[in-house]
Structure formats: structure tokens, C-alpha cells
């Protein structure tokens, strides 16, 4: 009977430790989520930034020039 009670007590301690760590991990993830939720990734840049994406007029070039450009840029 004493061995069975010790086994139940040990199992209960492991269960409480696991539950506590799980709750701590959950609230840690929720805290990180709240921190990055207010982070505005798409704000307009400040300072001397320039826009690099957009359309440009393609130059009329031969297929060989385009192939060389492809190999140089690795695209």
C-alpha cells in the first residue's frame, strides 16, 4: 500500500510539473505574440530610402545578352 501511494504521489508531482511548464510556455508564446503584433512591418521608410521595386523599360537586347545576364545574376 505504501509503494502504491508513493507511485501515485510521484505521478502527481510529474503531472503538476508538466502542467506548470506547459502553462508557462503558453503564456510565454502569447507574450511574444503580443509584442510582435504591434510591430508595423510595412510602414513607410524614413530617411534617404528609395523605392527599389517597380517597372522599368526593358532594353532591346539579344538572347545571348539576356543569357549572360541570367548567369551573372544567378536568377
N, C-alpha and C positions, 0 to 999 in steps of 0.2 A: 504494500500500500504506500509505503514511504517512497519507493522508487517511482511509482506511478505519479505521485504528487510532485516529485522533483522534475519529472519529464514534462508534466503539464506546466509547471512554473517556468521551466526553461523555454518551452514553446511559446508561452505568453510573452516572455521577455523579447524573444526574437521577433514576434509579431508586432509588438509595440515599437521596437527599434526600426523595423521595416516601414511601418506606417508613418512614423515620425520623419524618417528620411524621405519618404515619398511626398509627404506634405511640404517639407522644406524645399524639395526640388521643384514642386509645382508652383509654389509661391515665388521662388527664385526666377523661374521662367516667366511668370506673369509680370514680375518687376522689370525684367529685361524687355518684355514686350511693351510695357507702358513707356519705358524710356525711349525706345525707338519709334513708337507710334507718333510722337510729336515731332520727329525729325523730318524736316521737309527736304527731300532729295531733289526736287525739281524746281527749287527757287531760282530766280534769275541770278546769274553770276555777278559778282561785284568786282570792281576794279577794271583792269585793262583786258578783260576776257573778250575773245571774239568767237563768233559762231563758226564752227568748222564743218557742220553738216549742211548740205543744201545741194542745189543743182548747179551745174556748170556746163558750159558749152563744150561739147566733145570736139576734139580736134580731128580733122580728117587724116587718118594715118593708115599705113598699110597693115596688113595682117601680121607681118613679121615684127613691126614695131610694137604692136599690141602683145604679141607673144613674148617678146623680150621684156616688156614692162611687167607682164604677168610673172615671169620667172624672177625678175629683180625684186618685186614687192612680195612675192610669195602668196599672192591672193588667188 
